[in-house]
């Protein structure tokens, strides 16, 4: 669980650094959420 939290925080930081607009933040967070959902479903 600790590694999943670390992964989520690292992903969130990369998303926030990588986009320039509020719309971009929303899209990036949505993609990150989908990736996390997929990872959880695979377990």
N, CA, C and O atoms as a GROMACS GRO file, in nm:
protein
  172
    1UNK      N    1   0.082  -0.119   0.000
    1UNK     CA    2   0.000   0.000   0.000
    1UNK      C    3   0.087   0.126   0.000
    1UNK      O    4   0.054   0.226  -0.063
    2UNK      N    5   0.199   0.118   0.072
    2UNK     CA    6   0.289   0.234   0.079
    2UNK      C    7   0.349   0.264  -0.058
    2UNK      O    8   0.362   0.380  -0.096
    3UNK      N    9   0.385   0.160  -0.133
    3UNK     CA   10   0.443   0.182  -0.265
    3UNK      C   11   0.339   0.237  -0.362
    3UNK      O   12   0.374   0.316  -0.450
    4UNK      N   13   0.213   0.198  -0.346
    4UNK     CA   14   0.106   0.251  -0.431
    4UNK      C   15   0.087   0.400  -0.403
    4UNK      O   16   0.067   0.479  -0.495
    5UNK      N   17   0.093   0.438  -0.277
    5UNK     CA   18   0.081   0.579  -0.241
    5UNK      C   19   0.197   0.660  -0.297
    5UNK      O   20   0.178   0.770  -0.348
    6UNK      N   21   0.316   0.605  -0.289
    6UNK     CA   22   0.434   0.672  -0.343
    6UNK      C   23   0.422   0.688  -0.494
    6UNK      O   24   0.455   0.793  -0.548
    7UNK      N   25   0.375   0.584  -0.560
    7UNK     CA   26   0.355   0.590  -0.705
    7UNK      C   27   0.252   0.698  -0.741
    7UNK      O   28   0.273   0.774  -0.836
    8UNK      N   29   0.144   0.704  -0.667
    8UNK     CA   30   0.040   0.803  -0.692
    8UNK      C   31   0.094   0.945  -0.674
    8UNK      O   32   0.068   1.032  -0.757
    9UNK      N   33   0.168   0.968  -0.568
    9UNK     CA   34   0.225   1.101  -0.543
    9UNK      C   35   0.324   1.140  -0.652
    9UNK      O   36   0.323   1.254  -0.698
   10UNK      N   37   0.409   1.047  -0.692
   10UNK     CA   38   0.506   1.075  -0.798
   10UNK      C   39   0.435   1.107  -0.929
   10UNK      O   40   0.475   1.199  -1.001
   11UNK      N   41   0.332   1.031  -0.960
   11UNK     CA   42   0.254   1.054  -1.082
   11UNK      C   43   0.187   1.191  -1.077
   11UNK      O   44   0.188   1.265  -1.176
   12UNK      N   45   0.129   1.224  -0.963
   12UNK     CA   46   0.062   1.353  -0.948
   12UNK      C   47   0.161   1.469  -0.968
   12UNK      O   48   0.128   1.568  -1.033
   13UNK      N   49   0.279   1.456  -0.912
   13UNK     CA   50   0.380   1.562  -0.929
   13UNK      C   51   0.421   1.577  -1.075
   13UNK      O   52   0.434   1.689  -1.124
   14UNK      N   53   0.441   1.466  -1.143
   14UNK     CA   54   0.478   1.472  -1.285
   14UNK      C   55   0.366   1.534  -1.368
   14UNK      O   56   0.392   1.611  -1.461
   15UNK      N   57   0.244   1.501  -1.335
   15UNK     CA   58   0.129   1.556  -1.408
   15UNK      C   59   0.124   1.707  -1.389
   15UNK      O   60   0.106   1.782  -1.485
   16UNK      N   61   0.139   1.751  -1.265
   16UNK     CA   62   0.131   1.895  -1.238
   16UNK      C   63   0.245   1.972  -1.301
   16UNK      O   64   0.226   2.086  -1.344
   17UNK      N   65   0.361   1.913  -1.308
   17UNK     CA   66   0.476   1.980  -1.369
   17UNK      C   67   0.462   1.983  -1.521
   17UNK      O   68   0.508   2.077  -1.586
   18UNK      N   69   0.398   1.880  -1.578
   18UNK     CA   70   0.395   1.865  -1.723
   18UNK      C   71   0.286   1.939  -1.796
   18UNK      O   72   0.283   1.935  -1.919
   19UNK      N   73   0.195   2.008  -1.726
   19UNK     CA   74   0.088   2.075  -1.800
   19UNK      C   75   0.081   2.224  -1.764
   19UNK      O   76   0.126   2.265  -1.657
   20UNK      N   77   0.024   2.302  -1.855
   20UNK     CA   78   0.027   2.447  -1.839
   20UNK      C   79  -0.110   2.510  -1.814
   20UNK      O   80  -0.117   2.626  -1.774
   21UNK      N   81  -0.217   2.437  -1.836
   21UNK     CA   82  -0.349   2.496  -1.821
   21UNK      C   83  -0.434   2.413  -1.725
   21UNK      O   84  -0.402   2.298  -1.697
   22UNK      N   85  -0.541   2.473  -1.677
   22UNK     CA   86  -0.633   2.402  -1.587
   22UNK      C   87  -0.697   2.285  -1.661
   22UNK      O   88  -0.713   2.177  -1.604
   23UNK      N   89  -0.732   2.306  -1.784
   23UNK     CA   90  -0.790   2.198  -1.864
   23UNK      C   91  -0.690   2.084  -1.878
   23UNK      O   92  -0.726   1.967  -1.868
   24UNK      N   93  -0.566   2.118  -1.900
   24UNK     CA   94  -0.461   2.017  -1.912
   24UNK      C   95  -0.443   1.938  -1.783
   24UNK      O   96  -0.422   1.817  -1.786
   25UNK      N   97  -0.452   2.007  -1.670
   25UNK     CA   98  -0.442   1.940  -1.540
   25UNK      C   99  -0.554   1.838  -1.526
   25UNK      O  100  -0.531   1.725  -1.485
   26UNK      N  101  -0.675   1.878  -1.561
   26UNK     CA  102  -0.790   1.788  -1.552
   26UNK      C  103  -0.773   1.665  -1.638
   26UNK      O  104  -0.800   1.554  -1.594
   27UNK      N  105  -0.728   1.684  -1.760
   27UNK     CA  106  -0.708   1.572  -1.852
   27UNK      C  107  -0.597   1.479  -1.801
   27UNK      O  108  -0.611   1.357  -1.806
   28UNK      N  109  -0.489   1.537  -1.754
   28UNK     CA  110  -0.378   1.457  -1.704
   28UNK      C  111  -0.418   1.378  -1.579
   28UNK      O  112  -0.381   1.262  -1.565
   29UNK      N  113  -0.494   1.441  -1.490
   29UNK     CA  114  -0.539   1.372  -1.369
   29UNK      C  115  -0.635   1.258  -1.404
   29UNK      O  116  -0.634   1.153  -1.341
   30UNK      N  117  -0.717   1.281  -1.505
   30UNK     CA  118  -0.809   1.176  -1.548
   30UNK      C  119  -0.730   1.056  -1.601
   30UNK      O  120  -0.761   0.942  -1.568
   31UNK      N  121  -0.630   1.082  -1.682
   31UNK     CA  122  -0.546   0.973  -1.734
   31UNK      C  123  -0.473   0.899  -1.622
   31UNK      O  124  -0.462   0.777  -1.624
   32UNK      N  125  -0.423   0.974  -1.525
   32UNK     CA  126  -0.354   0.912  -1.412
   32UNK      C  127  -0.451   0.825  -1.332
   32UNK      O  128  -0.415   0.715  -1.290
   33UNK      N  129  -0.571   0.874  -1.312
   33UNK     CA  130  -0.673   0.796  -1.241
   33UNK      C  131  -0.708   0.669  -1.315
   33UNK      O  132  -0.724   0.564  -1.253
   34UNK      N  133  -0.719   0.678  -1.445
   34UNK     CA  134  -0.749   0.559  -1.525
   34UNK      C  135  -0.636   0.457  -1.516
   34UNK      O  136  -0.661   0.337  -1.508
   35UNK      N  137  -0.513   0.505  -1.516
   35UNK     CA  138  -0.398   0.415  -1.504
   35UNK      C  139  -0.398   0.344  -1.369
   35UNK      O  140  -0.369   0.225  -1.361
   36UNK      N  141  -0.430   0.418  -1.264
   36UNK     CA  142  -0.435   0.358  -1.131
   36UNK      C  143  -0.548   0.256  -1.123
   36UNK      O  144  -0.532   0.149  -1.064
   37UNK      N  145  -0.664   0.289  -1.182
   37UNK     CA  146  -0.777   0.195  -1.183
   37UNK      C  147  -0.737   0.067  -1.254
   37UNK      O  148  -0.766  -0.042  -1.205
   38UNK      N  149  -0.671   0.079  -1.368
   38UNK     CA  150  -0.627  -0.039  -1.443
   38UNK      C  151  -0.530  -0.124  -1.361
   38UNK      O  152  -0.538  -0.247  -1.363
   39UNK      N  153  -0.439  -0.057  -1.290
   39UNK     CA  154  -0.342  -0.131  -1.209
   39UNK      C  155  -0.412  -0.206  -1.096
   39UNK      O  156  -0.374  -0.319  -1.064
   40UNK      N  157  -0.512  -0.144  -1.037
   40UNK     CA  158  -0.584  -0.209  -0.927
   40UNK      C  159  -0.666  -0.327  -0.979
   40UNK      O  160  -0.674  -0.432  -0.914
   41UNK      N  161  -0.728  -0.311  -1.095
   41UNK     CA  162  -0.809  -0.418  -1.153
   41UNK      C  163  -0.726  -0.541  -1.189
   41UNK      O  164  -0.775  -0.653  -1.185
   42UNK      N  165  -0.599  -0.519  -1.225
   42UNK     CA  166  -0.512  -0.629  -1.264
   42UNK      C  167  -0.470  -0.714  -1.146
   42UNK      O  168  -0.434  -0.830  -1.163
   43UNK      N  169  -0.474  -0.658  -1.024
   43UNK     CA  170  -0.432  -0.733  -0.904
   43UNK      C  171  -0.535  -0.827  -0.860
   43UNK      O  172  -0.516  -0.897  -0.761
   0.00000   0.00000   0.00000
